[in-house]
């Protein structure tokens, strides 16, 4: 990519998309194009085709998606599979149709089988049943990976896919009904501290292991791959993570400390744990010459500062 290449970031207002926008601007890319949901409905194929026909982006970061945690995924599975299939199909096909030079599709680590060996290697895709609570989202993301693979195979496109681990950071979703575990815990502990509550309720046993990466690291990895590697060098997709995990219980204690909450943590054992462990094998990414820079503690502190700035 050249500094004046025309680059479209789909989903630029979300957690990942906004981080990609920040990273590209920081690196001096000057010809970025964006559309919000009101300006361009990505579920509408005709609208997406007209946008690509008119704007003719050279590079595309496909970060747009309908996302949510266990509650949202298990409550609205039809919405998750339909909307994500439509978004990725419309953009990937339009990218092929209108001659995009390179596209990067963002998947999710939930694509892996529920009980796959740890850490999760790229070749474990489709080797076993998925986690039931987010199966609809996972199936849609697997379809996106395979769309990129088969468009490359049939049409000679240069579409690459990446699988990020659990992400957090500025512009995350802090709605307790639809958020992931990190922002949910930050909001819960902050609210409990401000309201002088005596306890915070955390779902499940606290035993599941999760890997967390600051979204600015994720954006850095994506831009690095787009600048330096093509689809034939990456393979079907590449995991992006930090290479180590933490239990949800340990995460809750760390957030409690950072927020300054002095009360107790109570576990709600009636709530599901989800997958026992999701740690990505980052051997391929490391061999390409990239590694994460932001520590978990530093990243949570930065995210908590951002959250407080938004609620004042």
C-alpha positions as a Markdown table, in Angstrom:
| # | Residue | x | y | z |
|---|---|---|---|---|
| 1 | Unk | 0.0 | 0.0 | 0.0 |
| 2 | Unk | 1.2 | 3.5 | -0.8 |
| 3 | Unk | 0.5 | 6.4 | 1.5 |
| 4 | Unk | -2.0 | 7.8 | -1.0 |
| 5 | Unk | -3.7 | 4.5 | -1.9 |
| 6 | Unk | -7.4 | 4.5 | -1.6 |
| 7 | Unk | -8.3 | 2.4 | 1.5 |
| 8 | Unk | -11.8 | 1.5 | 2.7 |
| 9 | Unk | -12.2 | 0.6 | 6.3 |
| 10 | Unk | -15.6 | -1.1 | 6.7 |
| 11 | Unk | -16.9 | -0.8 | 10.3 |
| 12 | Unk | -14.7 | 2.2 | 11.1 |
| 13 | Unk | -16.8 | 3.2 | 14.1 |
| 14 | Unk | -16.4 | -0.2 | 15.9 |
| 15 | Unk | -13.7 | -1.5 | 18.2 |
| 16 | Unk | -11.5 | -2.9 | 15.5 |
| 17 | Unk | -12.4 | -0.5 | 12.7 |
| 18 | Unk | -11.7 | 2.6 | 14.8 |
| 19 | Unk | -8.3 | 1.2 | 15.8 |
| 20 | Unk | -7.5 | 0.5 | 12.1 |
| 21 | Unk | -8.4 | 4.1 | 11.3 |
| 22 | Unk | -6.2 | 5.4 | 14.1 |
| 23 | Unk | -3.3 | 3.2 | 13.0 |
| 24 | Unk | -3.5 | 4.0 | 9.3 |
| 25 | Unk | -3.7 | 7.8 | 10.0 |
| 26 | Unk | -0.8 | 7.5 | 12.4 |
| 27 | Unk | 1.3 | 5.8 | 9.7 |
| 28 | Unk | 0.5 | 8.6 | 7.2 |
| 29 | Unk | -2.1 | 7.1 | 5.0 |
| 30 | Unk | -4.0 | 10.0 | 3.6 |
| 31 | Unk | -6.7 | 8.6 | 1.3 |
| 32 | Unk | -9.0 | 6.7 | 3.7 |
| 33 | Unk | -12.7 | 6.3 | 3.0 |
| 34 | Unk | -15.5 | 5.5 | 5.5 |
| 35 | Unk | -19.2 | 5.2 | 5.5 |
| 36 | Unk | -21.4 | 5.0 | 8.6 |
| 37 | Unk | -24.5 | 2.7 | 8.7 |
| 38 | Unk | -26.9 | 5.5 | 7.6 |
| 39 | Unk | -24.7 | 6.3 | 4.6 |
| 40 | Unk | -24.2 | 2.7 | 3.5 |
| 41 | Unk | -26.2 | -0.4 | 4.6 |
| 42 | Unk | -23.7 | -3.2 | 4.2 |
| 43 | Unk | -26.5 | -5.8 | 4.3 |
| 44 | Unk | -27.9 | -4.3 | 1.1 |
| 45 | Unk | -26.0 | -5.8 | -1.9 |
| 46 | Unk | -27.1 | -3.2 | -4.4 |
| 47 | Unk | -25.9 | -0.4 | -2.1 |
| 48 | Unk | -22.6 | -2.0 | -1.5 |
| 49 | Unk | -22.1 | -2.6 | -5.3 |
| 50 | Unk | -22.9 | 1.0 | -6.0 |
| 51 | Unk | -20.4 | 2.2 | -3.4 |
| 52 | Unk | -17.6 | 0.1 | -4.8 |
| 53 | Unk | -18.4 | 1.1 | -8.4 |
| 54 | Unk | -18.3 | 4.8 | -7.5 |
| 55 | Unk | -15.4 | 4.8 | -5.0 |
| 56 | Unk | -13.2 | 2.0 | -6.4 |
| 57 | Unk | -11.1 | 1.4 | -3.3 |
| 58 | Unk | -7.7 | -0.2 | -3.9 |
| 59 | Unk | -7.5 | -1.8 | -0.4 |
| 60 | Unk | -10.2 | -3.0 | 2.0 |
| 61 | Unk | -10.2 | -3.8 | 5.7 |
| 62 | Unk | -13.3 | -5.7 | 6.4 |
| 63 | Unk | -13.9 | -5.0 | 10.1 |
| 64 | Unk | -17.7 | -4.6 | 9.9 |
| 65 | Unk | -19.7 | -7.2 | 11.8 |
| 66 | Unk | -22.6 | -7.7 | 14.2 |
| 67 | Unk | -20.8 | -8.7 | 17.4 |
| 68 | Unk | -21.7 | -9.5 | 21.0 |
| 69 | Unk | -21.0 | -11.7 | 24.0 |
| 70 | Unk | -22.6 | -15.0 | 25.2 |
| 71 | Unk | -26.0 | -13.4 | 26.1 |
| 72 | Unk | -26.4 | -11.6 | 22.7 |
| 73 | Unk | -25.2 | -14.6 | 20.7 |
| 74 | Unk | -27.5 | -17.1 | 22.4 |
| 75 | Unk | -30.5 | -14.7 | 22.4 |
| 76 | Unk | -30.3 | -13.5 | 18.7 |
| 77 | Unk | -28.5 | -16.3 | 16.7 |
| 78 | Unk | -30.5 | -15.7 | 13.5 |
| 79 | Unk | -29.6 | -12.1 | 13.5 |
| 80 | Unk | -25.9 | -12.9 | 14.0 |
| 81 | Unk | -25.7 | -15.5 | 11.2 |
| 82 | Unk | -27.8 | -13.5 | 8.7 |
| 83 | Unk | -26.3 | -10.1 | 9.2 |
| 84 | Unk | -22.7 | -11.3 | 9.2 |
| 85 | Unk | -23.1 | -13.5 | 6.2 |
| 86 | Unk | -24.7 | -10.7 | 4.2 |
| 87 | Unk | -22.0 | -8.1 | 5.2 |
| 88 | Unk | -19.0 | -10.2 | 4.3 |
| 89 | Unk | -20.6 | -11.7 | 1.2 |
| 90 | Unk | -21.5 | -8.3 | -0.2 |
| 91 | Unk | -18.1 | -6.7 | 0.5 |
| 92 | Unk | -16.0 | -9.7 | -0.6 |
| 93 | Unk | -17.9 | -10.1 | -3.9 |
| 94 | Unk | -17.9 | -6.4 | -4.6 |
| 95 | Unk | -14.1 | -6.3 | -3.9 |
| 96 | Unk | -13.7 | -9.0 | -6.6 |
| 97 | Unk | -16.1 | -7.4 | -9.0 |
| 98 | Unk | -14.5 | -3.9 | -8.8 |
| 99 | Unk | -10.9 | -4.9 | -8.8 |
| 100 | Unk | -9.7 | -4.4 | -5.2 |
| 101 | Unk | -5.9 | -5.1 | -5.0 |
| 102 | Unk | -6.0 | -6.6 | -1.6 |
| 103 | Unk | -8.6 | -7.3 | 1.1 |
| 104 | Unk | -8.2 | -8.2 | 4.8 |
| 105 | Unk | -11.1 | -10.1 | 6.5 |
| 106 | Unk | -11.3 | -10.2 | 10.2 |
| 107 | Unk | -12.6 | -13.4 | 11.7 |
| 108 | Unk | -12.9 | -14.5 | 15.3 |
| 109 | Unk | -11.3 | -17.1 | 17.5 |
| 110 | Unk | -14.7 | -18.6 | 18.1 |
| 111 | Unk | -14.4 | -20.3 | 14.7 |
| 112 | Unk | -12.4 | -23.1 | 16.3 |
| 113 | Unk | -14.0 | -26.3 | 17.7 |
| 114 | Unk | -15.2 | -26.1 | 21.3 |
| 115 | Unk | -12.8 | -28.8 | 22.5 |
| 116 | Unk | -9.9 | -28.3 | 20.1 |
| 117 | Unk | -6.4 | -28.9 | 21.5 |
| 118 | Unk | -4.7 | -25.9 | 23.0 |
| 119 | Unk | -3.1 | -23.7 | 21.8 |
| 120 | Unk | -5.3 | -23.3 | 18.7 |
| 121 | Unk | -3.5 | -23.9 | 15.5 |
| 122 | Unk | -4.8 | -22.7 | 12.2 |
| 123 | Unk | -5.2 | -26.2 | 10.9 |
| 124 | Unk | -7.8 | -27.1 | 13.6 |
| 125 | Unk | -10.5 | -25.2 | 11.7 |
| 126 | Unk | -13.5 | -27.5 | 11.0 |
| 127 | Unk | -12.1 | -30.5 | 13.0 |
| 128 | Unk | -14.9 | -30.7 | 15.5 |
| 129 | Unk | -18.2 | -29.2 | 16.9 |
| 130 | Unk | -18.4 | -25.5 | 17.7 |
| 131 | Unk | -19.3 | -23.9 | 21.0 |
| 132 | Unk | -23.1 | -23.9 | 21.1 |
| 133 | Unk | -23.5 | -20.4 | 22.6 |
| 134 | Unk | -22.0 | -18.6 | 19.6 |
| 135 | Unk | -22.3 | -21.2 | 16.8 |
| 136 | Unk | -24.3 | -18.8 | 14.5 |
| 137 | Unk | -21.6 | -16.1 | 14.6 |
| 138 | Unk | -18.8 | -18.7 | 14.2 |
| 139 | Unk | -20.4 | -20.3 | 11.1 |
| 140 | Unk | -20.7 | -16.9 | 9.5 |
| 141 | Unk | -17.0 | -16.1 | 10.2 |
| 142 | Unk | -15.9 | -19.5 | 8.9 |
| 143 | Unk | -17.9 | -18.7 | 5.7 |
| 144 | Unk | -16.0 | -15.4 | 5.4 |
| 145 | Unk | -12.7 | -17.2 | 5.6 |
| 146 | Unk | -13.8 | -19.7 | 2.9 |
| 147 | Unk | -15.2 | -16.9 | 0.7 |
| 148 | Unk | -11.7 | -15.3 | 0.7 |
| 149 | Unk | -10.0 | -18.7 | 0.0 |
| 150 | Unk | -12.3 | -19.7 | -2.8 |
| 151 | Unk | -12.3 | -16.2 | -4.5 |
| 152 | Unk | -8.5 | -16.4 | -4.4 |
| 153 | Unk | -8.7 | -19.9 | -5.9 |
| 154 | Unk | -11.2 | -19.2 | -8.6 |
| 155 | Unk | -10.5 | -15.6 | -9.5 |
| 156 | Unk | -6.9 | -15.0 | -8.5 |
| 157 | Unk | -7.8 | -12.3 | -5.9 |
| 158 | Unk | -5.6 | -11.3 | -3.1 |
| 159 | Unk | -7.9 | -11.6 | -0.1 |
| 160 | Unk | -6.3 | -12.5 | 3.3 |
| 161 | Unk | -8.0 | -13.5 | 6.5 |
| 162 | Unk | -6.9 | -13.0 | 10.1 |
| 163 | Unk | -8.2 | -14.6 | 13.3 |
| 164 | Unk | -7.9 | -12.2 | 16.3 |
| 165 | Unk | -8.1 | -13.3 | 19.9 |
| 166 | Unk | -10.4 | -11.6 | 22.4 |
| 167 | Unk | -10.0 | -7.8 | 21.8 |
| 168 | Unk | -10.5 | -4.8 | 24.1 |
| 169 | Unk | -9.8 | -1.1 | 24.1 |
| 170 | Unk | -11.2 | 2.3 | 23.1 |
| 171 | Unk | -14.7 | 2.2 | 21.4 |
| 172 | Unk | -15.5 | -1.2 | 22.9 |
| 173 | Unk | -19.1 | -2.0 | 23.7 |
| 174 | Unk | -19.8 | -1.5 | 27.4 |
| 175 | Unk | -23.5 | -2.4 | 27.3 |
| 176 | Unk | -24.1 | -5.1 | 29.9 |
| 177 | Unk | -26.7 | -6.9 | 27.7 |
| 178 | Unk | -24.5 | -7.2 | 24.6 |
| 179 | Unk | -20.8 | -6.7 | 25.7 |
| 180 | Unk | -17.9 | -9.1 | 25.9 |
| 181 | Unk | -16.4 | -10.1 | 29.3 |
| 182 | Unk | -13.7 | -7.4 | 29.5 |
| 183 | Unk | -15.8 | -4.3 | 29.1 |
| 184 | Unk | -18.6 | -5.8 | 31.1 |
| 185 | Unk | -16.3 | -6.3 | 34.1 |
| 186 | Unk | -14.8 | -2.8 | 33.7 |
| 187 | Unk | -18.3 | -1.3 | 33.8 |
| 188 | Unk | -19.5 | -3.6 | 36.7 |
| 189 | Unk | -16.5 | -2.8 | 38.9 |
| 190 | Unk | -16.6 | 0.9 | 38.1 |
| 191 | Unk | -20.3 | 1.1 | 38.9 |
| 192 | Unk | -19.9 | -0.8 | 42.1 |
| 193 | Unk | -17.0 | 1.5 | 43.2 |
| 194 | Unk | -18.9 | 4.7 | 42.4 |
| 195 | Unk | -22.1 | 3.5 | 44.1 |
| 196 | Unk | -20.2 | 2.1 | 47.2 |
| 197 | Unk | -21.6 | -1.4 | 46.6 |
| 198 | Unk | -20.3 | -4.4 | 48.6 |
| 199 | Unk | -20.0 | -7.0 | 45.8 |
| 200 | Unk | -19.7 | -7.5 | 42.1 |
| 201 | Unk | -21.4 | -10.6 | 40.5 |
| 202 | Unk | -19.2 | -12.4 | 37.9 |
| 203 | Unk | -20.7 | -15.1 | 35.6 |
| 204 | Unk | -19.7 | -18.7 | 35.9 |
| 205 | Unk | -16.9 | -20.4 | 37.8 |
| 206 | Unk | -14.1 | -18.0 | 36.9 |
| 207 | Unk | -12.1 | -21.0 | 35.6 |
| 208 | Unk | -12.2 | -20.6 | 31.8 |
| 209 | Unk | -9.0 | -19.3 | 30.3 |
| 210 | Unk | -9.1 | -16.4 | 27.8 |
| 211 | Unk | -6.4 | -14.6 | 25.9 |
| 212 | Unk | -6.8 | -10.8 | 25.6 |
| 213 | Unk | -5.2 | -8.4 | 23.1 |
| 214 | Unk | -5.4 | -4.6 | 23.1 |
| 215 | Unk | -7.1 | -3.5 | 19.8 |
| 216 | Unk | -4.2 | -1.2 | 18.9 |
| 217 | Unk | -1.9 | -4.2 | 18.8 |
| 218 | Unk | -4.4 | -5.9 | 16.6 |
| 219 | Unk | -4.6 | -3.0 | 14.2 |
| 220 | Unk | -0.8 | -2.8 | 14.1 |
| 221 | Unk | -0.7 | -6.5 | 13.1 |
| 222 | Unk | -3.3 | -6.1 | 10.4 |
| 223 | Unk | -1.6 | -3.1 | 8.8 |
| 224 | Unk | 1.8 | -5.0 | 9.0 |
| 225 | Unk | 0.3 | -8.0 | 7.1 |
| 226 | Unk | -1.4 | -5.8 | 4.5 |
| 227 | Unk | 1.8 | -3.9 | 3.9 |
| 228 | Unk | 4.1 | -6.9 | 3.7 |
| 229 | Unk | 2.4 | -10.2 | 2.7 |
| 230 | Unk | 0.0 | -11.6 | 0.1 |
| 231 | Unk | -2.5 | -14.4 | 0.4 |
| 232 | Unk | -0.3 | -17.0 | -1.0 |
| 233 | Unk | 2.4 | -16.2 | 1.7 |
| 234 | Unk | -0.1 | -16.3 | 4.6 |
| 235 | Unk | -2.2 | -19.3 | 3.7 |
| 236 | Unk | -5.9 | -19.6 | 4.4 |
| 237 | Unk | -5.6 | -17.4 | 7.5 |
| 238 | Unk | -3.3 | -16.4 | 10.3 |
| 239 | Unk | -4.0 | -16.2 | 14.1 |
| 240 | Unk | -3.3 | -12.9 | 15.8 |
| 241 | Unk | -2.8 | -13.0 | 19.5 |
| 242 | Unk | -0.4 | -12.5 | 22.4 |
| 243 | Unk | 0.4 | -16.1 | 23.0 |
| 244 | Unk | -0.7 | -16.3 | 26.7 |
| 245 | Unk | -4.0 | -16.4 | 28.6 |
| 246 | Unk | -5.5 | -15.7 | 32.0 |
| 247 | Unk | -8.5 | -17.2 | 33.9 |
| 248 | Unk | -11.7 | -15.1 | 34.0 |
| 249 | Unk | -11.3 | -15.1 | 37.8 |
| 250 | Unk | -7.8 | -13.7 | 37.6 |
| 251 | Unk | -9.1 | -11.1 | 35.1 |
| 252 | Unk | -11.8 | -10.0 | 37.5 |
| 253 | Unk | -9.2 | -9.6 | 40.3 |
| 254 | Unk | -7.0 | -7.5 | 38.0 |
| 255 | Unk | -9.8 | -5.2 | 36.9 |
| 256 | Unk | -11.0 | -4.9 | 40.5 |
| 257 | Unk | -7.5 | -3.7 | 41.5 |
| 258 | Unk | -7.2 | -1.3 | 38.5 |
| 259 | Unk | -10.6 | 0.2 | 39.1 |
| 260 | Unk | -10.0 | 0.4 | 42.9 |
| 261 | Unk | -13.1 | -1.5 | 44.0 |
| 262 | Unk | -12.8 | -2.7 | 47.7 |
| 263 | Unk | -15.7 | -5.1 | 47.9 |
| 264 | Unk | -16.1 | -8.8 | 47.2 |
| 265 | Unk | -16.5 | -10.8 | 44.0 |
| 266 | Unk | -19.4 | -13.2 | 44.0 |
| 267 | Unk | -19.8 | -15.9 | 41.3 |
| 268 | Unk | -23.1 | -16.7 | 39.7 |
| 269 | Unk | -22.8 | -20.4 | 39.0 |
| 270 | Unk | -26.1 | -20.5 | 37.2 |
| 271 | Unk | -24.6 | -18.7 | 34.2 |
| 272 | Unk | -22.6 | -20.5 | 31.5 |
| 273 | Unk | -18.8 | -20.5 | 31.3 |
| 274 | Unk | -18.5 | -20.9 | 27.5 |
| 275 | Unk | -15.5 | -22.6 | 26.0 |
| 276 | Unk | -13.0 | -23.9 | 28.7 |
| 277 | Unk | -10.0 | -22.3 | 27.0 |
| 278 | Unk | -9.3 | -20.3 | 23.8 |
| 279 | Unk | -5.5 | -19.7 | 23.4 |
| 280 | Unk | -4.3 | -19.0 | 19.9 |
| 281 | Unk | -1.1 | -20.6 | 18.6 |
| 282 | Unk | 0.8 | -17.6 | 17.1 |
| 283 | Unk | 3.7 | -19.5 | 15.6 |
| 284 | Unk | 2.8 | -18.5 | 12.1 |
| 285 | Unk | 2.4 | -14.8 | 13.0 |
| 286 | Unk | 5.7 | -14.8 | 14.9 |
| 287 | Unk | 7.5 | -16.4 | 11.9 |
| 288 | Unk | 6.3 | -13.5 | 9.8 |
| 289 | Unk | 8.0 | -11.1 | 12.2 |
| 290 | Unk | 5.3 | -9.5 | 14.4 |
| 291 | Unk | 4.6 | -9.6 | 18.1 |
| 292 | Unk | 2.3 | -7.7 | 20.5 |
| 293 | Unk | 3.6 | -4.7 | 22.5 |
| 294 | Unk | 0.9 | -3.7 | 25.0 |
| 295 | Unk | 0.8 | -5.6 | 28.3 |
| 296 | Unk | -2.6 | -6.7 | 29.7 |
| 297 | Unk | -2.3 | -4.5 | 32.8 |
| 298 | Unk | -1.3 | -1.4 | 30.7 |
| 299 | Unk | -4.0 | -2.1 | 28.2 |
| 300 | Unk | -6.7 | -2.4 | 30.8 |
| 301 | Unk | -5.5 | 0.8 | 32.6 |
| 302 | Unk | -5.7 | 2.7 | 29.2 |
| 303 | Unk | -9.1 | 1.3 | 28.5 |
| 304 | Unk | -10.5 | 2.2 | 31.9 |
| 305 | Unk | -9.2 | 5.8 | 31.5 |
| 306 | Unk | -11.0 | 5.9 | 28.1 |
| 307 | Unk | -14.2 | 4.5 | 29.6 |
| 308 | Unk | -14.2 | 7.1 | 32.3 |
| 309 | Unk | -13.7 | 9.9 | 29.8 |
| 310 | Unk | -16.8 | 8.7 | 27.9 |
| 311 | Unk | -19.2 | 8.7 | 30.9 |
| 312 | Unk | -18.4 | 12.1 | 32.4 |
